[in-house]
């Protein structure tokens, strides 16, 4: 799959070091990933962070380039799940367009 990505690294995936027989007194939470846009063929998808006091959710929206119409959208609890869902959906759209041609 050929994805054009604005965000290539995921600093929020880093884990604090595990030290044998030691306890980590405090850990710093990694920043949330920024809003991300993916593009495949004639389609774009945005992953948008919605941080609320009761939890974080990631919205994803798929559109055709140049159109305001929403083709598909969804919500996931993690950035990784949203990225995976939108990548799979874009790939499916792109493959169906190739089959029509």
C-alpha positions in Angstrom: 0.0 0.0 0.0 1.3 3.4 -0.9 0.3 5.8 1.9 1.4 9.5 1.9 1.6 10.3 5.6 2.1 13.6 7.4 2.9 11.7 10.6 5.5 8.9 10.3 6.7 8.4 13.9 4.6 7.5 16.8 6.3 8.8 19.9 3.3 7.8 22.1 4.4 4.2 21.6 7.5 4.5 23.6 7.5 2.5 26.9 9.4 3.4 30.1 12.4 1.2 30.7 11.8 -1.9 32.8 14.5 -2.2 35.5 14.8 -5.5 37.3 14.1 -5.2 41.0 13.6 -1.4 40.7 10.5 0.7 40.7 10.0 3.7 38.5 8.9 6.6 40.7 7.3 8.7 38.0 6.9 8.4 34.3 6.2 11.1 31.9 3.2 10.4 29.6 4.2 10.7 25.9 2.3 13.3 23.9 -0.7 12.3 21.9 -0.1 12.1 18.1 -1.2 15.1 16.1 -4.0 14.9 13.6 -3.0 12.8 10.7 -3.9 12.7 7.0 -3.5 9.7 4.8 -3.9 9.7 1.0 -4.3 6.7 -1.4 -5.3 7.2 -5.0 -8.3 9.5 -5.2 -9.1 9.3 -1.5 -8.0 11.0 1.7 -8.6 10.1 5.3 -8.1 12.2 8.4 -7.5 10.8 11.9 -8.5 13.4 14.5 -7.8 13.3 18.2 -10.8 14.1 20.5 -9.4 14.3 24.0 -12.1 14.7 26.7 -12.0 14.5 30.5 -13.6 11.1 30.4 -11.3 9.6 27.8 -9.6 10.0 24.5 -11.1 8.9 21.2 -9.8 9.0 17.6 -12.3 9.9 14.9 -11.4 8.9 11.3 -13.1 10.3 8.2 -12.7 9.1 4.6 -13.4 11.4 1.6 -12.8 11.6 -2.1 -10.2 14.3 -2.9 -12.0 17.5 -3.7 -15.3 16.4 -2.2 -16.9 17.4 1.0 -19.0 14.2 1.1 -18.0 11.7 3.8 -17.7 8.2 2.4 -17.0 6.4 5.7 -16.2 7.3 9.3 -15.4 5.6 12.5 -14.1 6.0 16.0 -11.4 4.0 17.8 -10.0 4.2 21.3 -6.3 4.2 20.2 -4.4 5.9 17.4 -3.0 2.6 16.3 -6.5 1.1 15.9 -7.7 4.2 14.0 -4.7 4.1 11.7 -5.2 0.4 11.1 -8.9 0.8 10.3 -8.5 3.8 8.0 -5.5 2.2 6.2 -7.5 -1.0 5.5 -10.5 1.0 4.3 -8.4 3.2 2.0 -6.7 0.1 0.6 -10.1 -1.5 -0.1 -11.4 1.6 -1.9 -8.2 1.9 -3.9 -8.4 -1.8 -5.0 -12.1 -1.5 -6.0 -11.3 1.5 -8.1 -8.5 -0.4 -9.9 -10.9 -3.3 -10.6 -13.4 -0.9 -12.2 -10.7 0.5 -14.5 
